[in-house]
């Protein structure tokens, strides 16, 4: 029903957002969450209950974007990209260290609610023992550090390099190379998706 009231420009984006649950990070987490919930249920169909959770996780982002589009009216924006002048390794390290606090804050904003829900769950149920809590704390810490390093590397190093290479090829005499390069990169992106491997 939400797509009836949502602006038509948001509908493709909303349905595409359901794909976030097929990423290499989210798939193991959601499957483990579903298996854990199903393990606590009894009956011969307990294992099938986890599939409902996976479906709900895929529908959730779609509904969220559709509801957001109904109440939020964005203004037109133009994206501008600046490629930093990096000539030495010291310049590259400086770019990473400057951007690191920004992405650490962004991941923290997204990560704290998950940890908060886990703490509330533990306080209410007292389900996990101290050694389990220690393992999970290290897991949260490793996940946080990994996501911060990944996003910093992708946005500071990988994305500008990709834009620079694309701009150089598009501005040169061999524009036709963009088609096979795009096809090759598209293949590897799709091949990395767990949903495509199943």
Helices and strands as residue ranges (DSSP letters): H 2-5, H 8-17, G 18-22, H 26-39, G 46-48, H 49-71, H 89-125, H 130-152, I 153-158, H 159-170, H 177-191, H 194-197
